[in-house]
Amino acid sequence: MSSFTIKRINQHLAAMGITFEKVKVPARTDNLMEDMPEGTNHFHVTIGHACEAYSFYYSQGPAHKGLPENADIMYSLIMGISSSDECFEDWCSNYGYDTDSRKAFKIYQAVIEAAANMRRLFSDKKIEELQDLLQVY
């Protein structure tokens, strides 16, 4: 992904009135990414829009330095919305998880919860606009 495209997406997100607050934290308290490699960066992120907010954890591997781009965060959330309509078995098949894994089910539930929070924060029309914006990502 070119830095120009990321910058353009970040600018568009700001123009849509979407705010991001990112705070680096030493670890996640939700135990979802405990098997990430050493040096993984964890953040507590709050997205704001139209007097509403949604807070969650976001992690990026050790190769990534600095704060995550707003475009990266939003892309992950929009992909989650797209996959939240799948049943657990299909979701596991599409993302390489074992249907017999408790950890996979916990991650699946977190995706469903994140999608519900995004639908609370944004209208269907706004979500569609975000999906269109991020399809080049």
N, C-alpha and C positions, 0 to 999 in steps of 0.2 A: 504494500500500500504506500503510495507516494505521500510525502509530507504535505504536498499541496492539497491532495484530496482530504487528508485528515484535517488540515486547517480549514478547508471549505466546509466540511461537515460540522466541525466545532463552531464555526461562525453561524451556520444555519441553526444549530441547536440554540445558540444564544439569541438569535433573532426570533426564535419561536418562544422565547421567554423561559427557557429551561435552564435552571441553575444547578451547579454541581459543587458540593463541598466534599473535599477528600482529605482525610486525616490518616496518616500512616500509623498503624498499630503493630505491636510486637507479635500478636497472634490473634486468631479468630476465636471467639467463644462458642461458636456453633458446631465445632468439631467436624465440619464438612470437608476441609482440605488438609487434614492432619498428616496425610501421606505425601504431601508435596515435597519436592527436593529442598535440601538446605539452601538458605538464601532467598527463598520465596518471599515476596513482598505482599503484605496484607494491608488493606485499607478499610476504614469505615467511611462509607459514602452516603451522602444525603442528596437526593435529587429533589428539586423544588419546581413546582409549576402551578400557577393560578391559585396561590395561597394554600396549596397542599404540599406535603412532603412525604418521601419514602426513604427510609434508611436501611442499609444492608451492608454486608461485607463483600469485598471484591479482592481477589488475589491474582497476582501475576508472577510467572516464573522468574527465577533468578537472573535470566538473561536480560530482563527488562529493568531499566534503571529509572529512577525518578517517579513522579506521579503518573498514573495512567491517563491517557487521553480521554476526554469526554466521549469522543466517538467510539473508542474501544468499549467503554462501559455501556453506552447505549446500545451498541451492536449486540453485546452479550444478552442484555435484557430483552431486546426485540426478538432475538433468536429463541429465547426462552418462551416468549409469548407464542411464537410459531409452533413450538414443540409441546406446548401445554395442553393441546387438545388431543394428544396421543394417549392411548392407554399405556399403562406401565410396561407391558410386554413389548409393544411397538417402540416405545421410547428407548428401552434397553437395547433392542435390536439396532436401532438407528444410531445410538451413541456408544455402542460397544460395551454395555454393562451386562452382567449376569442377572437374570430375573430372580435368581435365588439369593441375591445379595441384600442384606439389610442396609448396607451403606448405599447401594444404588437406590433403594427405595427412599431413603432419607434425602438423597440428592434430588430425586424425582419430586418428592413432596416440596422441597425448597423451590424448585422450578415452578411448580403449580402456585405456590404462595407468592412468589415474585411476580408471576403473570397477573395474578389477582390484584396485587398492589399497583402494578402498572396500569391495569384497566381502571382502577380507582382514580389514579392520577391523571390519565389521559382519556379523552373521548375516543370512540372507535375511529372517527375521522382523523384525529391527531396520530393515532397509532398507525393507521394506513399511510399517512404522510411520512412518519418516521421509517416505516418499512420501505417506502419508495426511496427515501433519502439514503438509506443504508444498504440498498441492494447492490451498490457498486463496491461495497466494502469487502 
